[in-house]
Amino acid sequence: MSYIFGLTIESLVAALLLLTILYCARLNKQIARLKADEQAMKACVVELVTATENAERAIAGLKLTVTEAEDTLSTRLREAEKFSGSIASNLHAGNELLNRLRKIAQANNLLADNVAVVRPAKETAGVSALDPKAVAAAAQAFADRAQARVHGRAA
């Protein structure tokens, strides 16, 4: 009986050792998988850091581009404001010139009506005192002088 009891204990110890060896093999496989996952995780972290650095460089480039675009836009806006002011000034001068020409035309019509009443239809020496061509030439000369003054101020 003592042999059976010893053999049973030895068999039980052997079975426990076998289970321990199998459990250690299983743990070894899990540790190997964890190490592989660790390597994959490290590679993922490296890729993430690289992507972050690339994004930071891209953001810096975009900021520089935005700054340049803002400078260009502000310059163009200032030029547009100057041009708008020039156009407004020219428009005002043109309106003044148009009003003067209207007054000249009205005065010419009034004068022509008064002359027609005072003078007979036949003019002396065949030349009209208020030749329409002469009035038009005078008005054109006046408009040219006014336009020259406007362009002289705008330039």
SEROLO-695397 format. One record per residue: residue number from 1; residue in one letter; x negated, y, z of N, C-alpha, C, CB in turn. Coordinates in steps of 0.001 Angstrom, whole numbers, padded with zeros to 6 digits. Each point is the difference from the previous one (the first is absolute). Last residue first. Glycine has a CB too. Example, Ala and Ser with C-alpha at 12.3 -4.5 7.8 and 13.67 -1.06 7.14 Angstrom:
2
[2,S,[-012850,-002250,007080],[-000820,001190,000060],[000770,001090,000730],[-001184,-000628,-002145]] [1,A,[000894,-005092,002075],[000890,001190,000000],[-000900,001200,000000],[001892,-001173,001246]] 
//
This chain:
155
[155,A,[005230,112730,-061480],[-001305,-000656,-000204],[-000967,000316,001054],[000382,000055,-002351]] [154,A,[004038,001917,002163],[000090,-001426,000302],[-001357,-000670,-000114],[002355,-000012,-000817]] [153,R,[-001781,004659,-000335],[000178,-000209,001442],[-000041,-001476,000353],[001360,002084,000118]] [152,G,[-001593,-000889,-004669],[-001180,000565,000659],[000068,-000202,001506],[-000202,001693,-001829]] [151,H,[003882,-002838,-000845],[-001076,-001006,-000111],[-001275,000511,000639],[001010,-000876,-002116]] [150,V,[002593,003854,001992],[000374,-001158,000811],[-001110,-001041,-000047],[002446,000431,-000443]] [149,R,[-002893,003367,-002313],[-000164,000348,001411],[000319,-001167,000901],[000557,002343,-000541]] [148,A,[000157,-002899,-004035],[-001447,000085,000259],[-000257,000361,001456],[-000409,000681,-002387]] [147,Q,[004846,-000648,000896],[-000498,-001376,000103],[-001492,-000006,000283],[001791,-000780,-001572]] [146,A,[000227,004911,000763],[000470,-000539,001275],[-000514,-001420,000202],[002052,001445,-000137]] [145,R,[-002938,000610,-003997],[-000764,000664,001080],[000403,-000551,001366],[-000180,002088,-001403]] [144,D,[002601,-003621,-002343],[-001380,-000507,-000033],[-000845,000620,001111],[000201,-000333,-002478]] [143,A,[004191,001897,001895],[000015,-001354,000555],[-001409,-000583,000029],[002345,-000327,-000846]] [142,F,[-001756,004516,-001243],[000218,000122,001443],[-000039,-001374,000668],[001388,002068,-000382]] [141,A,[-001586,-001963,-004266],[-001256,000530,000566],[000122,000132,001507],[-000480,001241,-002135]] [140,Q,[004364,-002451,-000161],[-000984,-001094,-000037],[-001327,000451,000596],[001116,-000945,-002044]] [139,A,[002227,004163,001527],[000368,-000933,001068],[-000979,-001170,000056],[002416,000652,-000263]] [138,A,[-002901,002410,-003238],[-000347,000645,001277],[000324,-000932,001168],[000436,002281,-001006]] [137,A,[000811,-003704,-003274],[-001467,-000003,000113],[-000435,000628,001320],[-000206,000129,-002506]] [136,A,[004772,-000011,001471],[-000409,-001373,000284],[-001511,-000083,000165],[001977,-000862,-001282]] [135,V,[-000193,004972,-000061],[000394,-000273,001388],[-000443,-001410,000394],[001985,001568,-000214]] [134,A,[-002609,-000338,-004219],[-000927,000757,000849],[000311,-000250,001470],[-000233,001763,-001784]] [133,K,[003105,-003610,-001407],[-001295,-000670,-000060],[-001012,000692,000892],[000500,-000739,-002325]] [132,P,[003802,002664,001793],[000028,-001220,000833],[-001328,-000739,-000011],[002428,-000199,-000465]] [131,D,[-001767,005549,-000092],[-000205,-001148,-000868],[-000022,-001261,000856],[-001295,001404,-001676]] [130,L,[002818,003612,002344],[-000118,-001175,000849],[-000052,-001240,-000890],[001236,001157,001904]] [129,A,[-001053,002943,-004027],[-000755,000430,001183],[-000201,-001174,000939],[000925,002328,-000209]] [128,S,[-000447,-002917,-005170],[000815,000091,001210],[-000872,000403,001170],[001585,-001740,-000878]] [127,V,[-002223,002849,-004462],[-000564,-000785,001097],[000865,000227,001226],[-002359,000161,-000944]] [126,G,[002859,002114,-003459],[000209,-001428,-000167],[-000553,-000866,001122],[-000047,000440,-002389]] [125,A,[000323,004561,001846],[-001206,-000615,-000537],[000110,-001519,-000057],[-001309,001917,000891]] [124,T,[005022,000016,002016],[-000859,000849,-000817],[-001263,-000764,-000328],[000932,002095,001049]] [123,E,[003802,-004564,-000263],[-001142,000547,000736],[-000815,000868,-000948],[-000067,-002008,001560]] [122,K,[005494,000362,-001360],[-001195,000144,-000815],[-001084,000656,000835],[001372,000167,-002116]] [121,A,[002784,-000787,004145],[-000450,-001322,-000411],[-001269,000082,-000831],[002358,-000791,000047]] [120,P,[-001556,004772,003371],[000831,-000656,-000998],[-000624,-001323,-000417],[000825,002230,-000803]] [119,R,[-001507,-000131,005701],[-000501,000062,-001375],[000990,-000642,-000959],[-002358,-000048,000849]] [118,V,[003439,000190,003831],[-000543,001325,-000303],[-000385,000111,-001470],[-000831,000184,002355]] [117,V,[002476,-004291,-000622],[001044,000993,000158],[-000510,001360,-000464],[000985,-001296,001927]] [116,A,[-003953,-002295,-001850],[000996,-000237,-001045],[001110,001035,000074],[-000525,-002448,000044]] [115,V,[-002731,002423,003303],[-000559,000513,-001248],[001005,-000175,-001132],[-002330,-000538,000793]] [114,N,[003434,-001290,003410],[-000015,001468,000072],[-000519,000603,-001296],[-000344,-000128,002476]] [113,D,[000257,-004546,-002062],[001388,000451,-000041],[000066,001519,000006],[000724,-002091,001179]] [112,A,[-004917,000129,-000649],[000465,-000210,-001376],[001450,000455,-000138],[-001587,-001945,-000268]] [111,L,[-000295,002002,004529],[-000597,001041,-000829],[000474,-000117,-001438],[-001998,000043,001498]] [110,L,[003316,-003377,001494],[000641,001261,000368],[-000512,001128,-000883],[000262,-000802,002366]] [109,N,[-002283,-003380,-002908],[001386,-000045,-000468],[000732,001298,000322],[000005,-002485,000306]] [108,N,[-004361,001996,001327],[-000033,000103,-001454],[001413,-000002,-000567],[-002232,-001148,-000036]] [107,A,[001694,000344,004594],[-000276,001408,-000290],[-000016,000221,-001503],[-001329,000220,002130]] [106,Q,[001785,-004601,-000716],[001213,000756,000331],[-000192,001478,-000303],[000567,-001671,001785]] [105,A,[-004288,-001121,-002336],[001009,-000316,-001017],[001292,000769,000259],[-001010,-002283,-000286]] [104,I,[-002398,002648,003462],[-000415,000666,-001244],[001041,-000233,-001081],[-002429,-000279,000612]] [103,K,[003058,-001981,003419],[000245,001441,000184],[-000376,000763,-001259],[-000420,-000217,002469]] [102,R,[-000549,-004316,-002423],[001450,000199,-000058],[000346,001481,000143],[000357,-002301,000957]] [101,L,[-004821,001021,-000386],[000388,-000074,-001406],[001505,000184,-000172],[-001940,-001520,-000426]] [100,R,[000268,001343,004787],[-000445,001237,-000659],[000404,000006,-001470],[-001932,000157,001596]] [99,N,[002781,-004071,000873],[000887,001088,000443],[-000388,001318,-000662],[000341,-001170,002198]] [98,L,[-003122,-002518,-002986],[001289,-000182,-000662],[000977,001107,000391],[-000387,-002481,-000044]] [97,L,[-003750,002371,002235],[-000173,000384,-001401],[001314,-000115,-000758],[-002387,-000754,000090]] [96,E,[002323,-000808,004307],[-000133,001464,-000011],[-000125,000508,-001433],[-001102,-000060,002270]] [95,N,[001106,-004565,-001675],[001335,000559,000261],[-000028,001521,000001],[000571,-002032,001339]] [94,G,[-004676,-000207,-001736],[000810,-000183,-001207],[001397,000555,000170],[-001319,-002021,-000537]] [93,A,[-001527,001971,004259],[-000461,000999,-000964],[000801,-000099,-001294],[-002305,-000079,001007]] [92,H,[003169,-003179,002225],[000446,001305,000492],[-000399,001101,-000981],[-000195,-000814,002379]] [91,L,[-001379,-003468,-003264],[001445,000043,-000203],[000560,001350,000442],[000128,-002493,000327]] [90,N,[-004666,001601,000506],[000240,000208,-001426],[001493,000093,-000309],[-002125,-001223,-000502]] [89,S,[000933,000186,004900],[-000432,001359,-000313],[000251,000324,-001468],[-001736,-000143,001802]] [88,A,[002537,-004243,-000375],[001004,000904,000575],[-000345,001450,-000319],[000449,-001649,001848]] [87,I,[-003552,-001621,-003097],[001207,-000093,-000837],[001078,000952,000519],[-000539,-002410,-000548]] [86,S,[-003331,002024,003107],[-000302,000675,-001265],[001220,-000006,-000917],[-002416,-000670,000216]] [85,G,[002690,-001744,003782],[-000018,001442,000277],[-000262,000794,-001265],[-000797,-000460,002318]] [84,S,[000500,-004170,-002639],[001398,000386,000216],[000099,001493,000285],[000518,-002302,000878]] [83,F,[-004777,000437,-001202],[000621,000037,-001311],[001456,000443,000114],[-001549,-001815,-000790]] [82,K,[-000800,001130,004765],[-000548,001172,-000697],[000679,000154,-001360],[-002225,-000281,001185]] [81,E,[003324,-003533,001221],[000572,001183,000654],[-000501,001276,-000664],[000152,-001263,002166]] [80,A,[-001986,-002807,-003614],[001395,000112,-000441],[000673,001218,000631],[000109,-002499,-000277]] [79,E,[-004461,001404,001663],[-000023,000486,-001385],[001425,000201,-000519],[-002193,-001191,-000395]] [78,R,[001749,-000741,004614],[-000408,001409,000048],[-000020,000599,-001400],[-001367,-000456,002059]] [77,L,[002233,-004114,-001756],[001133,000766,000522],[-000343,001485,000072],[000754,-002004,001320]] [76,R,[-004150,-001015,-002528],[000974,000169,-001085],[001218,000792,000462],[-000778,-002156,-001000]] [75,T,[-002448,001076,004202],[-000582,000916,-000987],[000994,000260,-001120],[-002310,-000833,000547]] [74,S,[003491,-002348,002646],[000078,001345,000576],[-000593,001026,-000959],[-000137,-000972,002316]] [73,L,[-000144,-003556,-003572],[001383,000467,-000020],[000113,001414,000562],[000781,-002368,000233]] [72,T,[-004953,000226,-000040],[000353,000292,-001391],[001415,000576,-000081],[-001526,-001850,-000786]] [71,D,[000070,000355,004981],[-000760,001183,-000408],[000371,000418,-001421],[-001882,-000690,001516]] [70,E,[003738,-003291,000074],[000580,001135,000715],[-000709,001292,-000382],[000630,-001513,001902]] [69,A,[-002347,-002524,-003547],[001273,000316,-000657],[000657,001209,000655],[000296,-002421,-000607]] [68,E,[-004203,000742,002591],[-000307,000608,-001300],[001277,000404,-000725],[-002093,-001375,-000146]] [67,T,[002623,-000962,004156],[-000580,001316,000273],[-000310,000722,-001308],[-000969,-000856,002164]] [66,V,[002437,-003577,-002438],[001100,000883,000418],[-000525,001408,000257],[001222,-001961,001014]] [65,T,[-004383,-001360,-001957],[000793,000298,-001184],[001141,000953,000333],[-000591,-002241,-000943]] [64,L,[-001992,000637,004481],[-000802,000904,-000824],[000781,000406,-001244],[-002117,-001068,000849]] [63,K,[004060,-002162,001879],[-000006,001297,000688],[-000781,001030,-000802],[000183,-001166,002213]] [62,L,[-000230,-003254,-003758],[001308,000627,-000215],[000082,001360,000677],[001035,-002265,-000160]] [61,G,[-004886,-000321,000896],[000058,000459,-001391],[001312,000698,-000311],[-001507,-001868,-000638]] [60,A,[001061,-000146,004833],[-000885,001162,-000073],[-000005,000575,-001417],[-001430,-000955,001849]] [59,I,[003745,-003027,-001217],[000718,001107,000648],[-000845,001265,-000043],[001206,-001621,001509]] [58,A,[-003185,-002327,-003040],[001049,000432,-000932],[000775,001177,000574],[000187,-002341,-000888]] [57,R,[-003384,000298,003623],[-000666,000723,-001088],[001030,000530,-001000],[-002049,-001446,000283]] [56,E,[003661,-001245,003166],[-000471,001273,000546],[-000696,000827,-001070],[-000251,-001066,002248]] [55,A,[001590,-003291,-003369],[001164,000876,000148],[-000412,001361,000541],[001456,-002001,000385]] [54,N,[-004733,-001341,-000643],[000392,000432,-001346],[001179,000964,000059],[-000822,-002178,-000933]] [53,E,[-000513,000205,004950],[-001009,000956,-000453],[000327,000523,-001393],[-001715,-001170,001400]] [52,T,[004453,-002226,000308],[000203,001236,000759],[-000994,001065,-000439],[000860,-001326,001949]] [51,A,[-001318,-003009,-003718],[001180,000661,-000566],[000270,001330,000706],[000964,-002248,-000597]] [50,T,[-004385,-000435,002330],[-000374,000506,-001329],[001162,000756,-000644],[-001607,-001919,-000271]] [49,V,[002424,-000267,004326],[-000884,001148,000226],[-000405,000620,-001335],[-000852,-001044,002137]] [48,L,[003352,-002891,-002340],[000823,001088,000517],[-000838,001253,000230],[001527,-001675,001071]] [47,E,[-003717,-002302,-002314],[000771,000531,-001122],[000851,001186,000433],[000036,-002276,-001035]] [46,V,[-002336,000000,004404],[-000960,000690,-000870],[000718,000620,-001193],[-001816,-001595,000708]] [45,V,[004360,-001096,002135],[-000342,001261,000669],[-000976,000800,-000852],[000372,-001066,002251]] [44,C,[000722,-003246,-003712],[001170,000878,-000122],[-000288,001362,000617],[001521,-002000,000056]] [43,A,[-004723,-001345,000448],[000035,000434,-001397],[001154,000968,-000231],[-001029,-002181,-000710]] [42,K,[000761,000159,004915],[-001106,000949,-000172],[-000020,000537,-001431],[-001336,-001208,001771]] [41,M,[004419,-002159,-000849],[000402,001238,000669],[-001090,001059,-000152],[001384,-001318,001648]] [40,A,[-002279,-002984,-003202],[000998,000637,-000868],[000436,001341,000585],[000790,-002266,-000776]] [39,Q,[-003643,-000327,003370],[-000727,000485,-001174],[000959,000719,-000963],[-001670,-001895,000241]] [38,E,[003575,-000196,003471],[-000788,001153,000444],[-000759,000592,-001179],[-000225,-000996,002306]] [37,D,[002568,-002976,-002985],[000927,001132,000085],[-000736,001266,000430],[001883,-001576,000554]] [36,A,[-004327,-002343,-000526],[000315,000344,-001389],[000952,001187,-000041],[-000336,-002397,-000699]] [35,K,[-000642,000646,004895],[-001184,000667,-000540],[000228,000408,-001457],[-001461,-001326,001567]] [34,L,[004832,-001156,000496],[-000062,001343,000588],[-001205,000770,-000526],[001145,-000855,002060]] [33,R,[-000737,-003670,-003288],[001018,000819,-000656],[-000001,001423,000521],[001372,-002038,-000332]] [32,A,[-004200,-001002,002465],[-000489,000233,-001363],[000997,000854,-000782],[-001242,-002199,000052]] [31,I,[002529,000755,004190],[-001047,001021,000124],[-000558,000336,-001382],[-000581,-000820,002326]] [30,Q,[003632,-002691,-002089],[000676,001269,000251],[-001010,001146,000122],[001864,-001240,001153]] [29,K,[-003553,-003128,-001596],[000653,000407,-001242],[000695,001354,000169],[000321,-002422,-000616]] [28,N,[-002194,000485,004450],[-001066,000413,-000906],[000587,000474,-001336],[-001581,-001636,001108]] [27,L,[004467,-000264,002081],[-000398,001347,000393],[-001086,000547,-000928],[000593,-000542,002378]] [26,R,[000666,-003944,-002987],[001108,000891,-000378],[-000330,001451,000337],[001632,-001874,000374]] [25,A,[-004635,-001363,001039],[-000050,000097,-001463],[001087,000934,-000499],[-000935,-002326,-000151]] [24,C,[000937,001301,004704],[-001135,000879,-000326],[-000130,000167,-001504],[-001182,-000728,002089]] [23,Y,[004378,-002314,-000525],[000428,001356,000334],[-001111,000998,-000335],[001494,-000900,001833]] [22,L,[-002488,-003641,-002306],[000966,000413,-001014],[000479,001442,000230],[000718,-002401,-000235]] [21,I,[-003535,000485,003491],[-000742,000193,-001251],[000937,000465,-001109],[-001650,-001768,000693]] [20,T,[003599,000624,003385],[-000781,001228,000154],[-000771,000303,-001275],[-000195,-000419,002466]] [19,L,[002530,-003642,-002221],[000945,001119,-000119],[-000740,001340,000105],[001837,-001436,000991]] [18,L,[-004374,-002403,-000248],[000408,000044,-001403],[000968,001149,-000233],[-000326,-002481,-000189]] [17,L,[-000949,001611,004588],[-001134,000557,-000742],[000340,000126,-001493],[-001600,-001010,001684]] [16,L,[004734,-001092,001042],[-000039,001432,000305],[-001160,000681,-000734],[001031,-000459,002256]] [15,A,[-000720,-004202,-002581],[001122,000612,-000702],[000014,001499,000245],[001318,-002129,000199]] [14,A,[-004469,-000359,002164],[-000351,-000003,-001420],[001110,000674,-000812],[-001350,-002125,000308]] [13,V,[002114,001447,004252],[-001024,001043,-000174],[-000376,000107,-001470],[-000885,-000411,002331]] [12,L,[003781,-003056,-001213],[000684,001284,000183],[-000981,001147,-000196],[001632,-001064,001597]] [11,S,[-003367,-003259,-001609],[000803,000193,-001205],[000719,001349,000057],[000303,-002500,-000221]] [10,E,[-002671,001154,004014],[-000945,000303,-001077],[000756,000271,-001297],[-001762,-001434,001105]] [9,I,[004273,000023,002526],[-000518,001351,000272],[-000959,000413,-001111],[000243,-000356,002497]] [8,T,[001377,-004002,-002687],[001112,000930,-000199],[-000493,001429,000200],[001665,-001745,000771]] [7,L,[-004611,-001773,000206],[000190,000115,-001435],[001114,000996,-000307],[-000797,-002367,-000306]] [6,G,[000005,001362,004765],[-001129,000751,-000535],[000148,000218,-001492],[-001454,-000938,001786]] [5,F,[004616,-001831,000309],[000140,001357,000520],[-001111,000884,-000549],[001090,-000884,002091]] [4,I,[-001259,-003609,-003093],[001116,000604,-000715],[000172,001449,000458],[001135,-002259,-000230]] [3,Y,[-004314,-000426,002445],[-000434,000268,-001366],[001098,000728,-000781],[-001481,-002041,000073]] [2,S,[002365,000640,004251],[-000851,001173,000034],[-000550,000308,-001378],[-000584,-000502,002366]] [1,M,[003130,-003321,-001708],[000775,001162,000000],[-000842,001261,000000],[001737,-001283,001140]] 
//
